[in-house]
């Protein structure tokens, strides 16, 4: 009986050891597989702190500041390389050889989310971007362009890139030095938000900032802004009176548009509708504007302006009390002929 117990214990011990060896063998094979899963993607010439240069094939993993972390096939382990000591870098996939701006080259390959000042030397970044940026009008706001352009720009992620982009729109940003950035769609369907000051060049366009400002004033939003800048008083008065019965109808907008075209404004009924949404006046504001415009309006415009004002309140006979009060105040200041 005892010998059966001893035999059972020996058999159990033997099986456990065999299982351990089997597991260890699997782990060893798995480790070898993990090591062989990747092949080198760069070949670098690297100088150590004493100036000794070695040629290494590496599998690059990440960049943190000035340190490149990679699997080194020469040492067969993960190593950290100080990027300024890399004197040459070869892309083993494309054969491209780089000896200058190696960090920028690696970052473009990684497409990491880094600050542009990490890609360029700080002095170069300042020179290429901020010192060359030009202020645009404070009135410029968001608008669509949808135009294809061949451009060179500095992006937040990739540094300087070139190509044909669809310039979709311009947007306002509190983070850009000039308050604006362009939304670009590249040929791969990726979008890039690029500050106006980071546009190095655009084919066929000399002054890109001036181009954006001119494009803005050709857009509907820009035309609305231009109307508010150039014709604020007359539009404010007519829209205030037109709302006297709480409804600025299409007929009223058409009449206002007719007068605006008469005095030289680049205007449409649709623009009048958009302008009206931007004008909100109280009675005190209305009176101040009337006082100012009464001193500016030319005599040859008064008749047409009076007819327009009377029309938008519904006529003197049918005007509601609120509209009539506004019209009477206008009468008192304009001194119609």
C-alpha positions in Angstrom: 0.0 0.0 0.0 2.8 2.4 0.9 4.5 1.8 -2.4 1.4 2.8 -4.2 1.3 6.1 -2.4 5.0 6.7 -3.1 4.4 5.9 -6.8 1.4 8.3 -7.0 3.4 11.2 -5.4 6.3 10.6 -7.8 4.0 10.6 -10.8 2.3 13.8 -9.7 5.7 15.5 -9.2 6.9 14.4 -12.6 3.8 15.7 -14.4 4.0 19.1 -12.7 7.6 19.5 -13.7 6.8 18.5 -17.3 4.0 21.1 -17.3 6.3 23.8 -16.0 8.9 23.0 -18.7 6.1 23.1 -21.4 4.9 26.5 -20.2 8.4 27.9 -20.1 9.0 26.7 -23.6 5.8 28.3 -24.8 6.8 31.6 -23.1 10.2 31.5 -24.7 8.7 30.9 -28.1 6.1 33.7 -27.5 8.9 36.1 -26.5 10.9 35.3 -29.6 7.7 35.9 -31.6 7.2 39.3 -30.0 10.7 40.3 -30.8 10.4 39.2 -34.3 7.0 40.8 -34.8 8.7 44.0 -36.0 11.6 44.8 -38.3 13.7 48.0 -38.3 12.1 51.0 -39.8 15.1 53.4 -39.5 18.9 53.2 -39.7 20.7 55.9 -37.7 24.3 57.0 -37.2 24.5 57.8 -33.5 27.3 59.5 -31.5 27.8 58.8 -27.8 28.8 61.3 -25.2 32.5 60.7 -26.1 32.0 61.2 -29.9 32.1 57.6 -30.9 29.8 56.9 -33.8 27.9 53.7 -34.3 25.5 52.5 -37.1 22.3 51.1 -35.7 19.0 49.8 -37.1 16.1 50.6 -34.9 12.4 50.3 -34.6 11.2 53.7 -33.5 8.4 53.8 -30.9 8.0 57.3 -29.6 9.5 60.7 -29.2 9.4 62.6 -25.9 11.1 66.0 -26.0 14.6 65.3 -27.4 14.5 61.6 -26.6 13.7 58.9 -29.2 12.7 55.6 -27.7 13.3 52.6 -30.0 14.2 49.0 -30.1 17.8 48.8 -31.0 18.7 45.7 -33.1 22.4 46.1 -32.4 21.9 45.8 -28.6 18.7 43.7 -29.0 16.9 45.8 -26.4 14.9 49.0 -26.0 17.1 52.0 -25.9 16.8 55.8 -25.6 18.6 58.0 -28.1 19.3 61.7 -27.6 18.1 63.1 -31.0 20.7 65.9 -31.3 23.3 63.1 -31.3 21.7 61.4 -34.3 23.9 62.6 -37.2 22.0 60.7 -40.0 18.7 59.0 -40.3 17.6 56.6 -43.1 14.0 55.7 -43.7 14.3 52.0 -44.5 10.9 51.9 -46.2 11.5 54.8 -48.6 15.3 55.0 -48.6 15.1 58.7 -47.7 18.3 60.0 -46.1 18.1 62.9 -43.7 21.0 64.7 -42.0 19.3 68.0 -41.0 16.2 68.6 -39.0 16.1 64.9 -38.0 13.6 65.5 -35.2 11.2 67.3 -37.6 11.6 64.4 -40.0 10.8 61.8 -37.3 7.8 63.7 -36.1 6.4 63.9 -39.5 6.7 60.2 -39.8 5.1 59.7 -36.4 2.5 62.4 -37.0 2.5 63.1 -33.3 0.5 65.8 -31.7 3.3 68.2 -30.8 3.6 71.9 -30.6 5.1 73.6 -33.7 7.9 75.0 -31.6 9.0 71.4 -30.9 9.4 70.9 -34.6 11.2 74.2 -35.4 13.9 76.0 -33.5 12.1 78.6 -31.5 13.8 81.5 -33.4 12.8 80.0 -36.7 9.2 79.5 -35.6 8.9 83.2 -34.5 10.5 84.4 -37.8 8.4 82.2 -40.0 5.1 82.8 -38.3 4.4 85.6 -35.9 6.8 88.2 -37.2 5.3 87.8 -40.7 1.6 87.8 -39.7 -0.4 90.9 -40.6 -3.4 92.1 -38.7 -6.8 91.9 -40.4 -9.8 94.0 -39.9 -11.4 93.4 -36.5 -14.7 93.1 -38.3 -13.8 89.9 -40.2 -15.7 86.9 -39.0 -16.4 83.3 -39.9 -17.3 82.6 -43.6 -17.1 79.9 -46.2 -14.7 80.0 -49.2 -14.6 76.5 -50.7 -11.7 77.1 -53.1 -8.9 74.8 -54.1 -5.4 76.2 -53.6 -1.8 74.8 -53.6 -0.4 75.9 -50.3 2.5 75.6 -47.9 1.3 75.7 -44.3 2.6 75.0 -40.8 0.3 72.6 -39.0 0.1 71.9 -35.3 0.7 68.2 -35.7 3.0 67.8 -38.7 5.0 71.0 -39.0 5.4 72.3 -42.5 3.4 70.6 -45.2 2.7 71.3 -48.8 0.0 70.2 -51.2 -3.4 71.0 -52.8 -6.0 71.9 -50.2 -9.7 72.8 -50.4 -9.8 76.0 -48.4 -13.2 75.4 -46.8 -13.7 78.3 -44.5 -12.3 80.9 -42.2 -13.2 80.8 -38.5 -12.6 83.0 -35.5 -10.3 81.8 -32.8 -9.2 83.4 -29.6 -6.0 81.3 -29.7 -4.5 82.7 -32.8 -2.5 85.9 -32.8 -4.7 87.4 -35.5 -7.9 85.8 -34.3 -8.5 83.7 -37.4 -7.7 80.3 -38.7 -8.4 78.5 -42.0 -10.0 75.0 -42.3 -8.2 73.0 -45.0 -9.2 69.7 -46.5 -6.2 67.8 -47.9 -6.2 65.2 -50.7 -6.5 62.3 -48.2 -9.7 63.8 -46.8 -8.0 65.0 -43.6 -8.8 68.4 -42.2 -6.3 70.8 -40.8 -7.0 73.9 -38.7 -4.2 76.4 -39.6 -3.8 79.8 -38.1 -3.7 82.6 -40.6 -0.2 83.5 -39.6 0.9 79.9 -40.3 0.1 80.1 -44.0 3.6 80.4 -45.6 2.4 80.6 -49.2 -0.6 80.1 -51.4 -0.1 79.7 -55.1 -1.2 82.8 -57.1 -1.8 84.8 -53.9 0.7 87.4 -52.8 -0.7 88.7 -49.5 -2.8 85.9 -48.1 -4.1 88.0 -45.2 -5.4 90.7 -47.6 -6.9 87.9 -49.7 -8.8 86.6 -46.8 -10.1 90.0 -45.9 -11.2 90.7 -49.4 -12.8 87.2 -49.6 -14.7 88.0 -46.4 -16.2 91.2 -47.8 -17.4 89.3 -50.8 -19.2 86.7 -48.7 -22.7 87.3 -47.3 -21.5 87.8 -43.8 -18.9 90.2 -45.0 -21.5 92.2 -47.0 -23.7 92.3 -44.0 -20.8 93.7 -41.9 -20.0 96.2 -44.6 -23.6 97.4 -44.7 -23.5 97.8 -40.9 -20.2 99.7 -41.1 -21.2 102.0 -44.0 -25.0 102.4 -43.6 -25.6 101.7 -39.9 -27.7 104.8 -39.2 -30.1 104.6 -42.2 -30.6 100.9 -41.8 -31.2 101.2 -38.0 -33.9 103.8 -38.5 -35.8 102.0 -41.3 -35.6 98.6 -39.6 -36.7 100.2 -36.3 -39.7 101.7 -38.0 -40.4 98.6 -40.0 -40.7 96.6 -36.7 -43.2 99.1 -35.3 -46.1 96.6 -35.8 -43.8 93.7 -34.7 -43.4 92.4 -38.3 -40.7 93.3 -40.8 -42.4 91.8 -43.8 -40.9 90.8 -47.1 -42.5 93.9 -48.7 -41.0 96.2 -46.2 -37.6 94.6 -46.7 -38.0 95.0 -50.4 -38.7 98.7 -50.0 -35.7 99.2 -47.7 -33.5 97.3 -50.2 -34.8 99.5 -53.0 -33.8 102.7 -51.1 -30.4 101.2 -50.1 -29.6 100.5 -53.8 -30.7 104.0 -54.7 -28.1 105.5 -52.3 -25.3 103.2 -53.7 -25.3 100.2 -51.3 -24.4 96.7 -52.5 -27.5 95.1 -51.2 -30.2 92.4 -51.6 -33.4 91.6 -49.8 -31.7 88.6 -48.3 -29.0 90.8 -46.9 -31.6 93.2 -45.5 -33.1 90.2 -43.6 -29.7 89.3 -42.2 -28.9 92.8 -41.3 -32.3 93.1 -39.5 -31.3 90.2 -37.2 -28.2 92.1 -36.1 -30.0 95.4 -35.3 -31.8 95.6 -31.9 -32.8 99.1 -30.8 -34.5 100.7 -27.9 -36.3 104.0 -28.3 -33.5 106.0 -26.7 -31.0 104.4 -29.2 -33.4 105.2 -32.1 -33.5 108.8 -31.1 -29.8 109.2 -30.9 -29.3 107.6 -34.3 -32.0 109.9 -35.8 -30.3 112.9 -34.3 -27.0 111.9 -35.9 -28.4 110.9 -39.3 -30.4 114.1 -39.6 -27.1 116.0 -39.8 -25.6 113.7 -42.4 -28.3 113.0 -44.9 -28.1 114.9 -48.1 -31.0 117.1 -49.3 -31.5 115.1 -52.5 -31.9 111.9 -50.5 -34.5 113.2 -48.1 -37.6 112.7 -50.3 -36.8 109.1 -51.1 -35.9 108.4 -47.4 -39.2 110.0 -46.2 -41.2 107.9 -48.7 -39.4 104.7 -47.5 -39.9 105.5 -43.8 -43.6 106.2 -44.3 -44.0 102.9 -46.3 -42.4 100.7 -43.7 -44.7 102.0 -40.9 -47.7 101.2 -43.1 -48.5 104.8 -44.2 -49.3 107.8 -42.1 -53.0 107.0 -42.1 -52.6 103.3 -41.0 -49.5 103.5 -38.9 -49.9 102.1 -35.4 -49.1 104.3 -32.4 -45.6 103.0 -31.9 -44.7 103.5 -35.6 -46.4 106.9 -35.7 -44.4 108.1 -32.7 -41.2 107.0 -34.4 -42.2 108.7 -37.6 -43.1 111.9 -35.8 -39.8 112.1 -34.1 -38.1 111.6 -37.5 -40.2 114.5 -38.9 -39.1 116.8 -36.1 -35.4 116.2 -36.7 -35.3 115.9 -40.5 -37.2 119.1 -41.4 -38.5 117.7 -44.7 -38.6 120.2 -47.6 
